[in-house]
Amino acid sequence: MGSNEVFGGKPVLEFSTGLQRRSFLKYAGMVGVGAGFVAGGLLGAPSAGAVTKARREAGLAATDVDILNYALTLEYLEADFYAMGLQAGLLTDRELELVTPIGDHEKQHVAAVTAAVSSFGGTPVAKPNITYPAGTFDSRDSFLKNASAFEELGVTAYHGQVPLIQSLEVLAAAASIAGVESRHAAVVASLLGTNPFPNPIEKNASMDTVLAAVKPLIA
């Protein structure tokens, strides 16, 4: 990911079981499959058959609970990251005023996704152990640059999963959260003085690209 590499490419997540780790990587890979359909949706929405075919070719079979638990893992990390950054006192004035609600949103996302998993009869995935690389919260720039890279990854994750979701209720919730995450990304980009909306559509990331971005996060 180059200069946009999340946490400098260093691991931050440690799962309590190998099953949890494998599940997270499995659904991270599905982002690559889904993102292509999202980009193609401007020319025509993908058919249910096309989505099923992509799942089969990738050797993946997801349930909505699986997808929600994948999203929940990322939401745990986002909520923790913003809580740590805000506690570090790196921002003031207008910047603090803008970023504080982002931290609140991420906490609410954790609660909302957890409730959704439970409502579908699933078991919410446990929060992994999170350890940040040295220097992550040493300066305002370090915090915001990591936030920017992380928000872009989060947007890709949600947009990638949308075509794979079967429940209309879950689809509506995921689309709503994806919209909020996109606004977060734009706010952080503006604070860094970069383009808050660089593309007319969200980027299409291949499975290999997404896995290359996500794998380094895992200890």
C-alpha positions in Angstrom: 0.0 0.0 0.0 3.0 2.2 0.0 2.7 5.5 1.8 -0.9 4.5 2.6 0.1 1.3 4.4 -1.9 0.9 7.6 0.2 1.0 10.8 3.4 0.9 8.7 2.6 -2.7 7.7 3.2 -3.9 11.3 0.8 -6.4 13.0 -1.8 -5.0 15.5 -4.3 -7.8 15.8 -3.8 -11.0 17.7 -6.7 -13.5 17.6 -7.3 -15.9 20.5 -7.9 -18.9 18.2 -6.6 -20.1 14.8 -10.2 -20.5 13.6 -10.9 -16.8 14.3 -7.8 -15.8 12.4 -8.6 -18.0 9.4 -12.2 -16.8 9.3 -11.1 -13.1 9.3 -8.7 -13.8 6.4 -11.3 -15.7 4.5 -13.8 -12.9 4.5 -11.1 -10.3 3.9 -10.4 -12.2 0.6 -14.1 -11.9 -0.3 -13.7 -8.1 -0.4 -11.7 -8.5 -3.6 -14.5 -10.5 -5.2 -17.2 -8.1 -4.0 -15.4 -4.8 -4.9 -15.5 -5.7 -8.6 -19.2 -6.0 -8.5 -19.6 -2.7 -6.7 -17.6 -0.9 -9.4 -19.4 -2.7 -12.2 -22.7 -1.8 -10.6 -22.6 1.6 -12.3 -23.1 -0.2 -15.6 -25.5 -2.7 -14.3 -26.2 -4.4 -11.0 -24.7 -7.9 -10.7 -27.1 -10.8 -10.8 -27.5 -13.2 -7.9 -26.1 -15.9 -10.2 -23.0 -13.8 -10.9 -22.4 -13.4 -7.2 -22.9 -17.1 -6.5 -20.6 -18.0 -9.3 -17.9 -15.7 -7.9 -18.3 -17.3 -4.5 -18.0 -20.8 -6.0 -14.9 -19.9 -8.1 -13.2 -18.4 -5.0 -14.1 -21.4 -2.9 -16.0 -19.3 -0.5 -19.5 -19.7 1.0 -20.5 -16.9 3.3 -23.5 -16.4 5.5 -24.6 -12.9 6.6 -23.5 -13.7 10.1 -20.0 -14.5 8.8 -19.8 -11.2 6.9 -21.1 -9.3 10.0 -18.5 -10.9 12.2 -15.8 -9.9 9.7 -17.0 -6.3 9.8 -17.2 -6.4 13.6 -13.5 -7.3 13.8 -12.6 -4.2 11.8 -15.1 -2.1 13.9 -13.4 -3.3 17.1 -10.1 -2.0 15.7 -11.5 1.3 14.5 -13.2 2.0 17.8 -10.1 1.2 19.8 -7.8 3.2 17.5 -9.9 6.4 17.7 -10.3 6.0 21.5 -6.5 5.7 21.9 -5.9 8.6 19.6 -8.4 10.9 21.3 -7.1 10.0 24.7 -3.5 11.0 23.6 -4.7 14.6 23.3 -3.1 15.1 19.9 -5.9 17.2 18.4 -7.3 20.6 19.4 -10.0 23.1 18.3 -11.8 22.3 15.0 -9.8 19.0 14.4 -10.9 17.7 17.8 -14.4 18.8 17.1 -14.5 16.8 13.9 -12.7 13.6 15.0 -14.4 13.1 18.3 -17.8 12.2 16.6 -15.9 9.7 14.4 -14.7 7.9 17.6 -18.3 7.9 18.9 -19.6 6.6 15.6 -17.2 3.6 15.7 -18.3 2.7 19.2 -21.9 2.8 17.9 -21.0 0.6 14.9 -19.5 -2.0 17.3 -22.8 -2.0 19.2 -24.9 -2.1 16.1 -23.1 -4.9 14.4 -22.9 -6.9 17.6 -26.6 -6.6 18.0 -27.2 -7.6 14.4 -25.1 -10.8 14.7 -27.1 -11.8 17.8 -30.4 -11.0 16.2 -29.6 -13.5 13.4 -28.8 -16.2 16.0 -25.1 -15.9 15.7 -22.3 -15.4 18.2 -20.5 -12.1 17.9 -16.8 -12.7 17.3 -14.6 -11.8 20.3 -12.5 -8.6 20.2 -8.9 -9.5 19.3 -6.0 -8.3 21.3 -4.8 -5.0 19.8 -1.3 -3.7 20.1 -0.1 -0.7 18.1 3.4 -0.1 16.7 5.6 2.4 18.5 4.9 6.0 17.4 1.3 5.5 16.3 0.1 8.1 18.8 3.2 10.1 19.2 2.0 13.0 16.9 -1.0 14.5 15.3 0.4 13.6 11.8 1.0 9.9 12.7 -2.4 9.5 14.1 -4.2 11.1 11.2 -2.2 9.4 8.5 -3.0 6.0 10.1 -6.6 7.1 10.4 -6.7 8.0 6.7 -5.2 4.6 5.6 -7.5 2.7 7.9 -10.6 4.5 6.8 -9.9 3.8 3.2 -9.5 0.1 4.1 -12.7 0.1 6.0 -14.7 1.7 3.1 -13.2 -1.0 0.8 -14.2 -3.7 3.2 -17.9 -2.7 3.4 -18.3 -2.0 -0.3 -16.7 -5.4 -1.0 -19.2 -7.3 1.1 -22.4 -5.5 0.0 -23.0 -7.7 -3.1 -22.5 -10.9 -1.0 -25.1 -10.1 1.6 -28.4 -12.0 1.2 -30.6 -10.3 3.8 -32.1 -7.0 2.8 -32.0 -5.9 6.4 -28.3 -6.6 6.7 -27.7 -5.1 3.3 -29.4 -1.8 4.4 -27.4 -1.7 7.6 -24.1 -2.4 5.8 -24.7 0.2 3.2 -25.6 2.8 5.8 -22.4 2.1 7.7 -20.3 2.2 4.5 -21.7 5.7 3.8 -20.7 6.9 7.2 -17.2 5.4 6.8 -16.8 7.2 3.5 -17.6 10.5 5.3 -15.0 9.7 7.9 -12.4 9.1 5.2 -13.3 12.4 3.6 -13.0 14.3 6.9 -9.6 12.8 7.7 -8.3 13.5 4.2 -9.4 17.1 4.5 -7.5 17.5 7.8 -4.4 16.1 6.2 -4.8 18.5 3.2 -5.4 15.7 0.7 -8.2 15.2 -1.7 -11.3 14.0 0.3 -13.0 12.6 -2.9 -10.3 11.5 -5.3 -12.4 9.1 -7.4 -15.9 9.3 -8.9 -16.5 5.7 -7.7 -14.9 3.7 -4.9 -11.7 1.8 -5.9 -11.9 -1.7 -7.2 -9.4 -3.8 -5.2 -8.4 -7.3 -6.2 -8.5 -10.2 -3.7 -4.7 -10.2 -3.6 -4.5 -6.5 -3.0 -7.0 -6.7 -0.1 -5.3 -9.6 1.5 -1.9 -7.9 1.1 -3.3 -5.0 3.1 -5.0 -7.0 5.8 -2.5 -9.8 6.5 0.1 -7.5 7.9 -2.4 -6.4 10.6 -2.4 -9.9 12.1 0.2 -11.0 14.5 
